[in-house]
């Protein structure tokens, strides 16, 4: 807790001493805190200039990207990408108001497409497709209409 306070204090001092426009990156985000969770991962939280958009970025201990999740008004809203520790995408999809929405893709350890799922506001929808990750051919399909 004290460590977070020190980081926030340092950011506040930096902001007071300079033009705040200079602190934001080209996408209008600023890193506001970094915390470590044991030996497994680190987290970075980025705030958007309008203060309602946030990006939570989690890193593996070695600094490799673990996940990137967009938040709006405190809920997952927007794209989500999860990575394996080798840097390959494990899952990518979209959330709306903390609910899975749209197409979600799951990949094997080599980055080959394994499953394609579809959701509508958290409910399973459409045809889910299961792929042979080596050949890319469709193994099976399931209809979901919940």
C-alpha positions in Angstrom: 0.0 0.0 0.0 2.8 2.4 0.9 4.6 1.6 -2.3 1.5 2.5 -4.4 1.2 5.8 -2.4 4.8 6.6 -3.2 4.3 5.9 -6.9 1.1 8.1 -7.0 2.9 10.8 -5.1 5.8 10.8 -7.6 3.3 11.0 -10.4 1.5 13.9 -8.7 4.8 15.8 -8.3 5.7 15.1 -11.9 2.3 16.4 -13.1 2.6 19.6 -11.0 6.0 20.3 -12.4 5.3 19.9 -16.1 2.7 20.3 -18.8 0.3 17.3 -18.3 -0.1 17.0 -22.1 3.5 15.8 -22.3 2.8 12.8 -20.0 0.3 11.1 -22.3 1.4 8.8 -25.1 0.2 9.1 -28.7 -3.0 7.2 -27.8 -3.8 9.6 -24.9 -2.9 7.1 -22.2 -0.7 7.6 -19.1 0.8 5.0 -16.9 -0.5 5.6 -13.3 0.7 2.7 -11.3 2.7 -0.5 -11.4 2.5 -3.2 -8.9 4.0 -6.6 -8.6 2.2 -9.8 -7.6 4.7 -12.2 -6.3 7.1 -13.8 -8.7 4.5 -14.5 -11.4 3.3 -11.2 -12.9 3.4 -7.5 -12.8 0.5 -5.2 -13.5 0.4 -1.8 -15.2 -2.7 0.3 -15.3 -3.0 3.0 -17.9 -5.6 5.8 -17.8 -7.0 7.6 -20.7 -7.1 11.5 -20.7 -10.9 11.5 -20.2 -10.4 9.3 -17.0 -13.2 6.8 -17.9 -11.1 4.6 -20.2 -8.4 2.4 -18.6 -6.2 -0.4 -19.9 -5.0 -3.1 -17.6 -1.8 -4.6 -18.8 -0.4 -7.6 -17.0 3.1 -8.8 -17.6 4.8 -12.1 -16.8 7.7 -11.9 -14.4 10.2 -11.7 -17.3 8.4 -8.6 -18.7 6.6 -10.4 -21.5 3.0 -9.4 -22.1 0.4 -11.6 -20.3 -2.8 -9.7 -21.0 -4.3 -6.5 -22.2 -7.8 -5.7 -21.1 -9.8 -2.5 -21.8 -12.1 -1.0 -19.2 -14.7 1.7 -19.5 -16.6 3.0 -16.4 -15.1 0.3 -14.3 -16.2 -2.6 -16.5 -14.5 -4.7 -19.2 -15.5 -2.9 -22.4 -13.6 -3.5 -25.6 -11.0 -5.9 -26.8 -9.3 -8.4 -24.6 -6.1 -10.3 -25.5 -4.5 -13.0 -23.4 -1.0 -14.2 -24.1 1.0 -17.3 -23.3 4.4 -16.9 -21.7 6.1 -17.5 -25.1 4.4 -14.3 -26.4 1.8 -16.2 -28.6 -1.8 -15.1 -28.3 -3.8 -17.6 -26.2 -7.2 -15.8 -26.6 -8.7 -12.8 -28.1 -12.2 -11.4 -27.9 -14.4 -8.5 -26.9 -16.4 -7.5 -23.8 -19.3 -5.2 -23.3 -20.3 -4.2 -19.8 -18.2 -7.1 -18.3 -19.9 -9.7 -20.6 -18.4 -11.6 -23.5 -19.7 -10.2 -26.7 -19.0 -11.1 -30.3 -16.4 -13.5 -31.6 -13.8 -15.0 -29.3 -10.9 -17.0 -30.6 -8.8 -19.5 -28.6 -5.4 -20.6 -29.9 -3.1 -23.5 -29.0 0.5 -23.1 -27.7 1.8 -22.5 -31.2 -0.7 -19.8 -32.0 -2.9 -22.0 -34.3 -6.6 -21.4 -34.1 -8.3 -24.0 -31.9 -11.8 -22.8 -31.1 -14.0 -20.0 -32.4 -16.9 -19.0 -30.1 -19.6 -16.3 -30.4 -21.4 -14.5 -27.6 -24.1 -11.9 -27.3 -24.0 -10.0 -24.0 -22.6 -13.0 -22.1 -24.8 -15.6 -23.7 -23.5 -18.3 -26.0 -24.6 -17.7 -29.6 -24.1 -19.0 -33.1 -22.0 -21.8 -34.4 -18.9 -22.6 -32.3 -16.1 -24.1 -34.4 -13.4 -26.5 -33.2 -10.3 -26.7 -35.4 -7.5 -29.2 -35.7 -4.7 -26.9 -34.6 -2.1 -28.6 -36.8 -4.1 -28.6 -40.1 -6.6 -25.8 -39.4 -9.4 -27.9 -40.7 -12.7 -27.9 -38.9 -13.2 -30.9 -36.6 -16.7 -30.1 -35.4 -19.3 -27.4 -35.0 -21.9 -26.8 -32.3 -24.9 -24.6 -32.4 -25.4 -22.3 -29.4 -28.6 -20.3 -29.1 -28.9 -19.4 -25.4 
